[in-house]
Each structure stands twice: as C-alpha cells, then as structure tokens.
Amino acid sequence: MKNIFITGATGFLGGELLVDLSKRNEVNKIYCLVRAGSKEKAMQRLKKVFDFHGDVFDPERIIPVQGDLAQDDLTECLIENKMLADVNYIVHSAANTSFSPIYDKLVEEININGLEKVLKWSQSLKNLDSFVYVGTATICGKQVKNRTVTEDESPNPNAEHLVKYTYTKTQGEILLHKYLTEDKVLIVRPSIILGDSRPWIPRSYVIMWTLATVNFLRLIPGDAHCLLDMVPVDYVSSAITKLMFKKRKYNVYHISAGEAAATTSELLCETIAHAFPDQPKFNFIGREMLKDVKLWARKRLNDDSKLNDYPEYLDYWNSIMDDTSDLRILMGGLDPYIEFMELGQVFDNSRLLEENIEGVGQSKPAHEYIKNSIHLLENIDIFEAALEP
C-alpha cells in the first residue's frame, strides 16, 4: 500500500487526480496540501472536491495538510510533520497558470520557488518511490511552429516563451534533476486541457472560456486551420494515475492528442455552430486584424480598415455589448491564447500509447468530445475570465 502527497488537490486537474487516486487499490492514504485557516476548513475544501461529482469521500484516507507553496517555511513544516514520513509518492500538480503579465512575479514564486520547497522536503523521505511532476507540453517554446514536438526536445533552456507560465514550467523540470535522481522522477506533460469528455459540468472552465468568447464574438482575429493539440481533463488524470503505478519505459511523457486526434479552430467552431444555430456564422479574419478590432472597440478605427468590410459583425457587436470597450477586455484576455493556437504545435504521444495502458488509448479529438459539454458555454462569464486569463 502506497501513501501519496499531492499539491493542487482542489484545482482543475488536481481534483481529478485526487479522486482517481482515491479509487486505486494500491493507495493507502493521500495527504493533500491545502491553503486554509484551519484543519476543519481544509477538510471542507477537500470534501467539496469529492461532492462535486458525487464521489465517496473517506476522511480516514484523505488527510489535509495545511500549507501554501508561497510560505517561506514550507519545507521545514513538511519535514517536521512526522505524519508525512511514510510518503511514497509526491504528485506536484499545483501551479499558477495565469497568462497575464501582471501575475508574472506570483507565477514564478509558486511555480519555481514553491516547487523547490517541496523538492527540498522530498530529499528527507526515506521511502520515496516517485516524484510526479505535472508540467506542460508547451514548454517547447514559441520558436517551434507547425510541426509535431517530441518529449526529447524539452526542456530547452534557450527556448523563447510567449508567457511566464511556460518559462516557469521549463525551469521546474530543470530544477527536478538538481534534487532527485532520474529514477525518482516522472514528468507528465499534458497538452492543452480543454473541458471534460464526460457529460457533466467540468471542475473548471479554464480554456473553455476561450470557446465561449469565440462563440460570443463570431468574428475571430485568428487562423481557422492551425492544428490544436487538446485533451480532456479526465483523460489526462487517468493517464497520469495509471502511469504512476506501472513499470515505465521512460520518465517523461506527453499526454496529448498527437497527430491522430489534433483539432482546429474551424472544427471546434463547427461543433459550436450546431449547438447555437441562431447566431451569426463564424468568420476568421486573421490575427493581423487584432489591432483593428481593438481600435474599433476604442472607436478609433480608420475608414480604410479592412475590418469595415464586415459591417454585419460590427453591427452585431454593437447589439450584444452595452459598451464597445468591453471588447478590449475580451481581446486582452484572448490574445495570448490566439498566439498559442497559431503556433500549430502538436505533441507526439507515441510514448504513452507504446505503454499500452488499459483504458488509456488514443484520445478523441476535442471537436468530438466537447459535444458533451458544449451547451455549458452559455454558463461562462467570459468577461470575468478575460480579466484573469
């Protein structure tokens, strides 16, 4: 029986990992690092994770550990907690995933310094089998465009990044090998995690808000045909938990759609269009038009702008927004995601498929599995999400 310590257990992917791990026969106790003012409040937060989809919560096995990756003495607190001395697996899924530059300092503090605190503690564990680090396939950098990326290409310390988040995940992988031997490390790199393939409300609308925004606008300053590598959170969680407890051929895996199941913005929009047939048809006008869209929102669009060639959409925007400045908020949040989408990156998943894990085959394309939750787009507050992308 194995004992597990997990960070990020109340998050989007972390919540799925916690529930999946709790259902495995190999698992004894799961210690969860939780930000809370008391043990009771920490327990309540964990119980909500299980209540969300009606899973069984066992307080004898799911044990909160009050703490925060940002606290200065986290390493010392974990070492002094004798209850944690029997931990066999650490699953580090916590991260600040913001793309907004106003959070860059916090992203570094959590994703690099917070990780290092946990790594320092891990060295004190006599029975540590594996440190499972949840990274991201997008650490390959912005110079990689329109091709399939393999695991061996990362981490590249010279990679150029669109956002601080991917930079910190690169540094995180490098940091792992400073503290742990290779046989103790399992690095899992999901591609873009979009929604849940099951017909229920996902734990978070992260990334899904971009679809909701596209559905709202209908005229999109982006490329419709760039390949997008997207996978549902339940697929990612299943792959990670099953990789943890098997004899593996590698210590780094992409958990991705790969070439066989990559999608495009056009295909996603076709799925959306079937669910919302009364709205204007989707039209992609290229990212070079983004500046003009922002100018229109500020009522400063030049008369000779090509954006004026789409009067029906400009009239539509006027009809759905009380203030055109709202469009600037949406575009400010959407812009970095459009940049990522237009890189055309697909992530090789042959290592994962080679393991031939029961229940973890080739994932479905996002434009297929998202049909189960496409109706939920109307529930998303796109303006709130755009302010904290």
C-alpha positions in Angstrom: 0.0 0.0 0.0 1.3 3.4 -1.0 1.0 6.8 0.7 0.7 9.9 -1.5 1.3 13.6 -1.0 -0.4 15.8 -3.6 -0.3 19.5 -4.2 -3.1 21.3 -6.1 -5.7 18.8 -5.0 -8.5 21.4 -5.1 -7.7 22.5 -8.7 -8.9 21.5 -12.1 -6.6 18.6 -12.8 -5.5 18.1 -9.2 -9.1 17.5 -8.2 -9.5 14.7 -10.8 -6.1 13.2 -9.8 -7.2 13.2 -6.1 -10.5 11.4 -6.9 -8.8 8.9 -9.3 -6.1 8.1 -6.8 -8.6 7.5 -4.0 -10.2 4.8 -6.1 -7.0 2.8 -6.6 -6.3 -0.3 -4.5 -2.6 0.4 -4.2 -3.3 3.7 -2.4 -3.5 3.8 1.4 -3.5 7.5 2.5 -3.5 10.7 0.4 -2.1 13.7 2.1 -3.2 17.0 0.5 -1.5 20.3 0.8 -4.4 22.8 1.2 -4.5 26.6 1.8 -6.9 27.0 4.7 -7.2 28.8 8.0 -8.0 25.6 9.9 -7.9 21.9 9.6 -11.7 21.9 9.5 -11.8 24.3 6.6 -9.1 22.4 4.8 -11.2 19.2 5.2 -14.3 21.0 3.9 -12.4 22.1 0.8 -11.3 18.5 0.1 -14.8 17.2 0.7 -16.1 19.6 -1.9 -13.8 18.0 -4.5 -15.5 14.7 -4.0 -19.0 16.1 -3.6 -18.7 17.9 -7.0 -19.4 14.7 -8.9 -20.8 12.6 -6.1 -17.7 10.6 -5.3 -17.1 8.9 -2.0 -15.1 10.9 0.5 -13.2 9.0 3.2 -11.7 11.3 5.8 -9.7 8.5 7.2 -7.7 8.3 3.9 -7.9 11.8 2.6 -5.9 13.9 5.0 -5.4 17.7 4.8 -2.1 19.2 5.4 -2.4 23.0 5.9 0.2 24.8 3.9 0.9 27.1 1.0 3.6 27.0 -1.7 4.2 30.6 -1.1 5.0 30.3 2.6 8.7 30.8 3.5 8.9 27.9 5.9 7.0 25.3 3.9 10.0 22.9 3.7 10.6 23.0 7.4 6.9 22.5 8.2 6.7 19.4 5.9 9.9 17.9 7.4 8.6 18.5 11.0 5.2 16.8 10.2 6.0 13.3 11.2 2.7 12.1 9.7 4.3 12.6 6.3 7.4 10.5 6.9 5.8 7.5 5.2 5.0 9.2 1.9 5.9 7.1 -1.2 4.7 9.3 -4.0 4.6 13.1 -4.4 2.3 14.4 -7.0 3.0 18.0 -7.7 0.1 19.3 -9.7 -0.2 22.8 -8.2 0.7 25.7 -10.4 -0.3 29.3 -11.1 -1.4 29.1 -14.7 -2.1 32.7 -15.4 -1.1 34.1 -18.8 -1.4 37.7 -17.6 1.9 39.6 -17.2 0.6 41.3 -14.1 0.9 38.0 -12.3 4.4 37.1 -13.5 6.0 37.6 -10.1 3.4 35.3 -8.4 3.7 32.7 -11.2 7.5 32.5 -10.6 7.0 32.4 -6.8 4.6 29.5 -6.9 5.8 27.5 -9.9 9.6 27.7 -9.2 10.2 28.7 -5.6 7.2 26.7 -4.4 8.3 23.6 -6.3 11.8 23.9 -4.8 10.5 23.9 -1.3 8.7 20.6 -2.0 11.7 19.2 -3.6 13.9 20.0 -0.6 11.4 18.2 1.6 11.3 15.2 -0.7 15.0 14.6 0.0 14.2 13.7 3.6 11.8 10.9 2.6 13.4 7.5 3.0 10.7 5.6 1.1 10.1 7.9 -1.9 9.3 5.9 -5.0 8.5 8.7 -7.4 8.1 12.5 -7.6 5.4 13.1 -10.2 5.7 16.5 -11.8 2.8 17.8 -13.8 4.3 20.1 -16.4 3.1 21.1 -19.8 4.0 20.1 -23.4 4.0 23.8 -24.4 7.4 24.4 -22.8 8.9 23.7 -26.2 8.8 27.4 -26.8 7.4 29.8 -29.4 10.1 29.2 -32.0 8.6 25.7 -32.6 5.9 26.1 -35.2 3.6 23.9 -37.3 5.0 20.6 -36.5 5.0 17.6 -34.1 7.1 18.0 -31.0 8.7 15.1 -29.2 9.5 14.7 -25.5 13.2 14.8 -26.0 13.1 18.4 -27.3 12.3 19.8 -23.9 13.3 21.3 -21.5 15.4 23.6 -23.7 16.8 26.4 -21.5 17.2 28.6 -24.7 13.5 28.3 -25.7 11.6 31.6 -26.1 8.3 31.7 -24.3 5.0 33.6 -25.0 4.1 33.7 -21.3 5.9 33.4 -18.0 3.9 30.3 -17.1 5.6 28.1 -19.7 9.0 29.5 -18.7 8.4 28.5 -15.1 7.4 25.0 -16.1 10.6 24.7 -18.1 12.6 25.8 -15.1 10.7 23.4 -12.9 11.8 20.4 -15.0 15.4 21.6 -14.8 15.1 22.0 -11.1 13.8 18.4 -10.5 17.2 17.0 -11.6 19.0 19.2 -9.2 17.4 17.5 -6.3 16.4 14.0 -7.5 17.9 11.2 -9.4 16.3 10.3 -12.7 14.8 7.0 -11.4 12.8 9.0 -8.8 11.2 11.4 -11.4 8.1 11.0 -13.5 7.4 14.1 -15.7 4.0 14.2 -17.3 3.3 16.9 -19.9 -0.3 17.4 -20.8 -1.0 19.5 -23.9 -3.9 22.0 -23.7 -6.5 20.6 -21.3 -9.9 21.5 -22.5 -13.0 20.5 -20.5 -14.1 17.0 -19.7 -15.2 14.3 -22.0 -18.0 13.1 -19.7 -21.5 14.6 -19.9 -21.3 16.8 -16.8 -20.0 20.1 -15.6 -16.2 20.2 -15.5 -14.5 21.3 -12.3 -13.2 24.4 -14.1 -14.0 26.4 -17.3 -10.3 27.1 -17.8 -9.6 27.2 -21.6 -13.3 26.5 -22.2 -13.9 30.3 -21.7 -12.0 30.8 -24.9 -14.6 28.8 -26.8 -17.3 30.8 -25.0 -15.7 34.0 -26.1 -15.3 32.8 -29.7 -19.0 31.8 -29.6 -19.9 35.3 -28.4 -17.9 37.2 -31.0 -18.3 35.1 -34.1 -15.8 37.2 -36.0 -12.4 35.9 -34.9 -9.0 37.5 -35.5 -7.2 34.2 -35.8 -6.3 31.3 -38.2 -9.1 28.7 -38.5 -6.8 26.0 -39.8 -3.8 25.8 -37.3 -3.6 22.4 -35.6 -4.5 22.4 -31.9 -3.5 19.6 -29.5 -6.2 19.4 -26.9 -7.2 16.7 -24.4 -10.0 16.4 -21.7 -9.1 16.5 -18.0 -10.4 13.0 -17.3 -8.2 11.5 -20.0 -5.1 13.3 -18.5 -5.9 12.2 -15.0 -6.4 8.6 -16.0 -3.2 8.5 -17.9 -1.2 10.0 -15.0 -2.6 7.8 -12.3 -2.1 4.7 -14.3 1.5 5.6 -15.4 2.4 6.1 -11.7 1.8 2.5 -10.7 3.4 0.7 -13.6 6.9 -0.2 -14.7 7.6 2.5 -17.2 9.9 2.7 -20.2 10.5 6.4 -19.9 10.4 9.1 -17.2 8.9 11.8 -19.5 5.6 11.5 -21.3 3.4 13.8 -23.4 -0.3 13.3 -22.5 -1.7 14.7 -25.7 -3.9 14.2 -28.7 -1.0 13.8 -31.1 -1.2 13.8 -34.9 -4.1 11.3 -34.9 -6.5 13.5 -32.9 -5.4 17.1 -33.2 -8.2 19.5 -34.0 -8.5 23.0 -35.4 -10.4 26.2 -34.5 -12.6 25.6 -37.6 -13.6 22.1 -36.4 -14.4 23.3 -32.9 -16.5 26.1 -34.3 -18.4 23.7 -36.5 -19.4 21.8 -33.3 -20.4 25.1 -31.6 -22.4 26.2 -34.6 -24.6 23.1 -34.4 -25.4 23.9 -30.8 -26.1 27.6 -31.4 -27.7 27.8 -34.9 -29.4 31.1 -34.4 -26.2 33.2 -34.1 -24.1 34.6 -37.0 -21.8 32.2 -38.8 -18.2 32.0 -37.7 -15.7 34.0 -39.7 -11.9 34.0 -39.2 -10.1 37.2 -40.4 -6.5 36.6 -39.3 -4.6 37.7 -36.2 -3.2 40.7 -38.1 -6.7 42.2 -37.7 -6.5 42.1 -33.9 -5.1 45.7 -33.7 -8.0 47.0 -35.8 -10.5 45.1 -33.6 -9.1 46.9 -30.6 -9.2 50.2 -32.4 -12.9 49.6 -33.2 -13.5 49.0 -29.6 -12.0 52.4 -28.8 -14.0 54.0 -31.6 -10.7 54.9 -33.4 -11.0 52.6 -36.4 -9.7 54.1 -39.7 -12.1 54.4 -42.5 -9.8 52.4 -44.8 -9.5 49.4 -42.4 -10.4 46.0 -43.8 -12.5 45.4 -40.7 -15.1 47.7 -42.2 -15.7 45.0 -44.8 -17.6 43.1 -42.1 -20.4 45.6 -41.2 -22.8 42.8 -40.2 -20.4 41.7 -37.5 -19.7 45.2 -36.3 -23.5 45.8 -36.0 -23.8 42.5 -34.2 -21.1 43.5 -31.7 -22.9 46.8 -31.1 -26.1 44.9 -30.4 -24.6 42.4 -27.9 -22.4 44.9 -25.9 -23.5 47.9 -23.9 -20.1 49.4 -24.2 -17.7 48.6 -27.1 -14.8 48.9 -24.6 -15.9 45.5 -23.3 -14.4 44.1 -26.5 -11.0 45.3 -25.4 -11.3 43.3 -22.2 -12.1 40.1 -24.2 -9.3 40.7 -26.7 -6.8 41.4 -23.9 -7.6 38.0 -22.4 -7.9 36.1 -25.7 -4.8 37.4 -27.3 -2.2 35.1 -25.7 -4.4 32.1 -26.4 -4.6 33.0 -30.1 -0.8 33.3 -30.1 -0.5 29.8 -28.7 -3.1 28.4 -31.1 -1.3 29.9 -34.1 1.9 28.1 -33.3 0.4 25.0 -34.8 2.1 22.7 -32.2 1.2 19.0 -32.0 2.8 16.8 -29.3 3.9 13.3 -30.1 2.0 10.8 -27.9 3.7 7.6 -29.1 5.4 7.0 -25.8 2.1 7.0 -23.9 0.5 4.7 -26.5 3.5 2.4 -26.5 2.9 1.7 -22.8 -0.4 0.0 -23.9 -2.1 1.1 -20.7 -5.6 -0.4 -20.2 -8.2 2.4 -20.6 -5.7 4.9 -21.9 -5.7 4.6 -25.7 -5.8 7.4 -28.3 -7.8 10.3 -27.1 -10.7 11.6 -29.1 -10.4 14.9 -31.0 -11.6 17.9 -29.0 -14.3 18.8 -31.5 -15.8 15.4 -30.8 -15.7 15.0 -27.1 -16.6 18.7 -26.4 -20.1 17.9 -27.8 -20.9 16.5 -24.3 -20.5 19.9 -22.7 -20.8 22.5 -25.5 -24.2 23.6 -24.1 -22.4 24.8 -21.0 -20.7 27.7 -22.9 -23.7 29.9 -22.0 -22.9 29.5 -18.3 -19.4 31.0 -18.5 -18.8 34.6 -17.5 -16.4 35.5 -20.3 -15.6 38.9 -19.0 -14.6 37.7 -15.6 -12.4 35.0 -17.1 -10.8 37.5 -19.5 -9.6 39.7 -16.6 -7.7 36.7 -15.1 -6.7 34.6 -18.1 
